[in-house]
Amino acid sequence: MLVGLYGQWQDGPAERPKGSTHLWGTRIDLGLIVSNDGVRFREPVPDFKTIARGGEGAWDNICLLQAHAFANVGEQTYIW
């Protein structure tokens, strides 16, 4: 079984400030996906935020992005 994280992109508002990019207001949380064969993936709980971005003013209030590696060190899991 493979276990992974994926970005749950939520579009920003349709009305954007003049000069802003198409990604202005976009927010990203992380969801959980699993696969038994490495080809077909599914969400154990659809649209569940496994790791939610932070609240207003937090360093991660805009988005979290899935990473390419992780390490379990003692009781901690580090993702980068």
OpenMM code with the backbone's topology and positions (N, CA, C; nanometers):
from openmm import Vec3, app, unit

residues = "MET LEU VAL GLY LEU TYR GLY GLN TRP GLN ASP GLY PRO ALA GLU ARG PRO LYS GLY SER THR HIS LEU TRP GLY THR ARG ILE ASP LEU GLY LEU ILE VAL SER ASN ASP GLY VAL ARG PHE ARG GLU PRO VAL PRO ASP PHE LYS THR ILE ALA ARG GLY GLY GLU GLY ALA TRP ASP ASN ILE CYS LEU LEU GLN ALA HIS ALA PHE ALA ASN VAL GLY GLU GLN THR TYR ILE TRP".split()
positions = [
    Vec3(0.0840, -0.1172, 0.0000),
    Vec3(0.0000, 0.0000, 0.0000),
    Vec3(0.0884, 0.1234, 0.0000),
    Vec3(0.0529, 0.2212, -0.0822),
    Vec3(0.1194, 0.3513, -0.0847),
    Vec3(0.0296, 0.4536, -0.0175),
    Vec3(0.0901, 0.5407, 0.0584),
    Vec3(0.0180, 0.6478, 0.1264),
    Vec3(0.0818, 0.7791, 0.0847),
    Vec3(0.0009, 0.8766, 0.0487),
    Vec3(0.0566, 1.0037, 0.0035),
    Vec3(-0.0296, 1.1220, 0.0421),
    Vec3(0.0267, 1.2401, 0.0230),
    Vec3(-0.0440, 1.3659, 0.0442),
    Vec3(-0.0629, 1.4338, -0.0902),
    Vec3(-0.1723, 1.5066, -0.1045),
    Vec3(-0.1941, 1.5826, -0.2276),
    Vec3(-0.2519, 1.7191, -0.1906),
    Vec3(-0.2296, 1.8159, -0.2782),
    Vec3(-0.2794, 1.9507, -0.2543),
    Vec3(-0.4264, 1.9626, -0.2883),
    Vec3(-0.5044, 2.0110, -0.1933),
    Vec3(-0.6466, 2.0383, -0.2154),
    Vec3(-0.6600, 2.1882, -0.2452),
    Vec3(-0.6597, 2.2215, -0.3730),
    Vec3(-0.6623, 2.3608, -0.4152),
    Vec3(-0.8038, 2.4159, -0.4071),
    Vec3(-0.8207, 2.5302, -0.3420),
    Vec3(-0.9474, 2.6018, -0.3390),
    Vec3(-0.9278, 2.7336, -0.4124),
    Vec3(-1.0027, 2.7524, -0.5187),
    Vec3(-0.9898, 2.8739, -0.5990),
    Vec3(-1.0179, 2.9982, -0.5156),
    Vec3(-0.9503, 3.1054, -0.5532),
    Vec3(-0.9752, 3.2342, -0.4906),
    Vec3(-1.1019, 3.2959, -0.5467),
    Vec3(-1.1347, 3.4144, -0.5004),
    Vec3(-1.2555, 3.4811, -0.5486),
    Vec3(-1.2456, 3.5150, -0.6969),
    Vec3(-1.3597, 3.5208, -0.7626),
    Vec3(-1.3630, 3.5539, -0.9056),
    Vec3(-1.3160, 3.6967, -0.9296),
    Vec3(-1.3508, 3.7867, -0.8390),
    Vec3(-1.3081, 3.9267, -0.8487),
    Vec3(-1.1734, 3.9409, -0.7794),
    Vec3(-1.0713, 3.9776, -0.8564),
    Vec3(-0.9357, 3.9914, -0.8024),
    Vec3(-0.8891, 4.1362, -0.8174),
    Vec3(-0.7991, 4.1805, -0.7302),
    Vec3(-0.7460, 4.3160, -0.7447),
    Vec3(-0.6739, 4.3323, -0.8784),
    Vec3(-0.6852, 4.4500, -0.9343),
    Vec3(-0.6198, 4.4793, -1.0621),
    Vec3(-0.4695, 4.4542, -1.0486),
    Vec3(-0.4128, 4.3814, -1.1445),
    Vec3(-0.2703, 4.3527, -1.1457),
    Vec3(-0.2315, 4.2261, -1.0704),
    Vec3(-0.3266, 4.1605, -1.0032),
    Vec3(-0.2932, 4.0373, -0.9311),
    Vec3(-0.2906, 3.9193, -1.0271),
    Vec3(-0.2265, 3.8125, -0.9860),
    Vec3(-0.2156, 3.6942, -1.0707),
    Vec3(-0.3427, 3.6102, -1.0619),
    Vec3(-0.3534, 3.5124, -1.1498),
    Vec3(-0.4701, 3.4232, -1.1507),
    Vec3(-0.4772, 3.3363, -1.0242),
    Vec3(-0.3676, 3.3282, -0.9495),
    Vec3(-0.3658, 3.2485, -0.8269),
    Vec3(-0.3988, 3.3298, -0.7017),
    Vec3(-0.4251, 3.4598, -0.7167),
    Vec3(-0.4532, 3.5439, -0.6006),
    Vec3(-0.5737, 3.4884, -0.5263),
    Vec3(-0.5603, 3.4707, -0.3954),
    Vec3(-0.6687, 3.4208, -0.3129),
    Vec3(-0.6808, 3.2698, -0.3078),
    Vec3(-0.6011, 3.1988, -0.3873),
    Vec3(-0.6042, 3.0523, -0.3855),
    Vec3(-0.5499, 3.0023, -0.2526),
    Vec3(-0.6127, 2.9010, -0.1970),
    Vec3(-0.5681, 2.8404, -0.0718),
    Vec3(-0.5485, 2.6911, -0.0944),
    Vec3(-0.4512, 2.6318, -0.0231),
    Vec3(-0.4201, 2.4901, -0.0423),
    Vec3(-0.4030, 2.4212, 0.0924),
    Vec3(-0.4825, 2.3176, 0.1151),
    Vec3(-0.4674, 2.2284, 0.2295),
    Vec3(-0.4110, 2.0969, 0.1763),
    Vec3(-0.3775, 2.0043, 0.2648),
    Vec3(-0.3275, 1.8738, 0.2216),
    Vec3(-0.4283, 1.7644, 0.2551),
    Vec3(-0.4567, 1.6803, 0.1565),
    Vec3(-0.5445, 1.5662, 0.1747),
    Vec3(-0.4651, 1.4370, 0.1695),
    Vec3(-0.5280, 1.3278, 0.2054),
    Vec3(-0.4636, 1.1958, 0.2106),
    Vec3(-0.5111, 1.1102, 0.0944),
    Vec3(-0.4165, 1.0436, 0.0271),
    Vec3(-0.4507, 0.9474, -0.0773),
    Vec3(-0.3786, 0.8166, -0.0501),
    Vec3(-0.4385, 0.7075, -0.0957),
    Vec3(-0.3783, 0.5752, -0.0814),
    Vec3(-0.3926, 0.5000, -0.2132),
    Vec3(-0.3047, 0.4021, -0.2341),
    Vec3(-0.3097, 0.3199, -0.3546),
    Vec3(-0.2614, 0.1798, -0.3211),
    Vec3(-0.3268, 0.0823, -0.3791),
    Vec3(-0.2822, -0.0556, -0.3633),
    Vec3(-0.1881, -0.0980, -0.4749),
    Vec3(-0.1862, -0.0236, -0.5872),
    Vec3(-0.1041, -0.0644, -0.7007),
    Vec3(-0.0114, 0.0451, -0.7540),
    Vec3(-0.0161, 0.1648, -0.6981),
    Vec3(0.0695, 0.2737, -0.7434),
    Vec3(0.0207, 0.3397, -0.8712),
    Vec3(-0.0927, 0.2971, -0.9224),
    Vec3(-0.1494, 0.3541, -1.0443),
    Vec3(-0.2818, 0.4242, -1.0136),
    Vec3(-0.3678, 0.3564, -0.9429),
    Vec3(-0.4991, 0.4108, -0.9078),
    Vec3(-0.4966, 0.4535, -0.7606),
    Vec3(-0.5271, 0.5808, -0.7384),
    Vec3(-0.5271, 0.6365, -0.6035),
    Vec3(-0.6688, 0.6724, -0.5631),
    Vec3(-0.6946, 0.6730, -0.4339),
    Vec3(-0.8260, 0.7100, -0.3817),
    Vec3(-0.8081, 0.7803, -0.2473),
    Vec3(-0.9097, 0.8544, -0.2103),
    Vec3(-0.9118, 0.9192, -0.0796),
    Vec3(-0.9884, 0.8295, 0.0167),
    Vec3(-0.9293, 0.7906, 0.1307),
    Vec3(-1.0038, 0.7103, 0.2277),
    Vec3(-1.1284, 0.7839, 0.2779),
    Vec3(-1.1161, 0.9152, 0.2981),
    Vec3(-1.2290, 1.0007, 0.3369),
    Vec3(-1.2282, 1.1190, 0.2390),
    Vec3(-1.3188, 1.1212, 0.1416),
    Vec3(-1.3175, 1.2270, 0.0393),
    Vec3(-1.3197, 1.3679, 0.0973),
    Vec3(-1.2314, 1.4524, 0.0433),
    Vec3(-1.2220, 1.5949, 0.0778),
    Vec3(-1.1828, 1.6232, 0.2223),
    Vec3(-1.1314, 1.5239, 0.2939),
    Vec3(-1.0875, 1.5436, 0.4319),
    Vec3(-0.9523, 1.6137, 0.4328),
    Vec3(-0.9390, 1.7189, 0.5134),
    Vec3(-0.8120, 1.7901, 0.5262),
    Vec3(-0.7246, 1.7155, 0.6264),
    Vec3(-0.6258, 1.6417, 0.5765),
    Vec3(-0.5338, 1.5696, 0.6639),
    Vec3(-0.4468, 1.6680, 0.7409),
    Vec3(-0.3970, 1.7693, 0.6695),
    Vec3(-0.3205, 1.8778, 0.7316),
    Vec3(-0.3790, 2.0078, 0.6777),
    Vec3(-0.4467, 2.0815, 0.7632),
    Vec3(-0.5071, 2.2076, 0.7214),
    Vec3(-0.4047, 2.3205, 0.7307),
    Vec3(-0.4167, 2.4159, 0.6414),
    Vec3(-0.3283, 2.5332, 0.6469),
    Vec3(-0.3602, 2.6118, 0.7719),
    Vec3(-0.2702, 2.7015, 0.8092),
    Vec3(-0.2869, 2.7787, 0.9318),
    Vec3(-0.3921, 2.8865, 0.9198),
    Vec3(-0.4262, 2.9446, 1.0314),
    Vec3(-0.5240, 3.0531, 1.0356),
    Vec3(-0.4637, 3.1843, 0.9878),
    Vec3(-0.5475, 3.2870, 0.9811),
    Vec3(-0.5021, 3.4189, 0.9364),
    Vec3(-0.3818, 3.4655, 1.0179),
    Vec3(-0.2795, 3.5129, 0.9477),
    Vec3(-0.1592, 3.5631, 1.0128),
    Vec3(-0.0534, 3.4579, 1.0405),
    Vec3(-0.0866, 3.3293, 1.0269),
    Vec3(0.0120, 3.2223, 1.0497),
    Vec3(0.1050, 3.2116, 0.9279),
    Vec3(0.2209, 3.1551, 0.9473),
    Vec3(0.3179, 3.1430, 0.8382),
    Vec3(0.2636, 3.0565, 0.7245),
    Vec3(0.1716, 2.9677, 0.7543),
    Vec3(0.1176, 2.8778, 0.6527),
    Vec3(-0.0295, 2.9065, 0.6223),
    Vec3(-0.0708, 3.0341, 0.6351),
    Vec3(-0.2129, 3.0653, 0.6168),
    Vec3(-0.2582, 3.0623, 0.4718),
    Vec3(-0.1668, 3.0594, 0.3763),
    Vec3(-0.2070, 3.0571, 0.2358),
    Vec3(-0.2088, 2.9150, 0.1825),
    Vec3(-0.0999, 2.8419, 0.2024),
    Vec3(-0.0999, 2.7073, 0.1462),
    Vec3(0.0048, 2.6178, 0.2110),
    Vec3(-0.0216, 2.4896, 0.1961),
    Vec3(0.0746, 2.3847, 0.2263),
    Vec3(0.0894, 2.3049, 0.0976),
    Vec3(0.2077, 2.2612, 0.0673),
    Vec3(0.2293, 2.1842, -0.0550),
    Vec3(0.2815, 2.0461, -0.0217),
    Vec3(0.2377, 1.9490, -0.0995),
    Vec3(0.2870, 1.8131, -0.0802),
    Vec3(0.4358, 1.8093, -0.1131),
    Vec3(0.5053, 1.7154, -0.0532),
    Vec3(0.6504, 1.7101, -0.0654),
    Vec3(0.6944, 1.5791, -0.1286),
    Vec3(0.8237, 1.5668, -0.1471),
    Vec3(0.8787, 1.4500, -0.2138),
    Vec3(0.9414, 1.3482, -0.1201),
    Vec3(0.9540, 1.3824, 0.0059),
    Vec3(1.0217, 1.2897, 0.0960),
    Vec3(0.9738, 1.3108, 0.2385),
    Vec3(0.9938, 1.2092, 0.3199),
    Vec3(0.9605, 1.2209, 0.4608),
    Vec3(1.0543, 1.1313, 0.5405),
    Vec3(1.0615, 1.1599, 0.6687),
    Vec3(1.1420, 1.0769, 0.7588),
    Vec3(1.0725, 1.0699, 0.8932),
    Vec3(1.0596, 0.9510, 0.9451),
    Vec3(1.0095, 0.9320, 1.0805),
    Vec3(1.1298, 0.9311, 1.1732),
    Vec3(1.1355, 1.0294, 1.2626),
    Vec3(1.2461, 1.0432, 1.3567),
    Vec3(1.1858, 1.0425, 1.4971),
    Vec3(1.2033, 0.9313, 1.5649),
    Vec3(1.1421, 0.9183, 1.6967),
    Vec3(0.9908, 0.9269, 1.6844),
    Vec3(0.9318, 1.0195, 1.7583),
    Vec3(0.7863, 1.0387, 1.7564),
    Vec3(0.7425, 1.1427, 1.6530),
    Vec3(0.8364, 1.1989, 1.5785),
    Vec3(0.8056, 1.3055, 1.4820),
    Vec3(0.8151, 1.2542, 1.3387),
    Vec3(0.7312, 1.3082, 1.2498),
    Vec3(0.7428, 1.2818, 1.1062),
    Vec3(0.7752, 1.4144, 1.0392),
    Vec3(0.8870, 1.4178, 0.9660),
    Vec3(0.9298, 1.5374, 0.8938),
    Vec3(0.9030, 1.5164, 0.7461),
    Vec3(0.8409, 1.6171, 0.6831),
    Vec3(0.8106, 1.6114, 0.5400),
    Vec3(0.8810, 1.7277, 0.4715),
    Vec3(0.9492, 1.6990, 0.3597),
    Vec3(1.0141, 1.8065, 0.2831),
    Vec3(1.0029, 1.7791, 0.1357),
] * unit.nanometer
topology = app.Topology()
chain = topology.addChain("A")
for resn in residues:
    res = topology.addResidue(resn, chain)
    for name in ("N", "CA", "C"):
        topology.addAtom(name, app.Element.getBySymbol(name[0]), res)
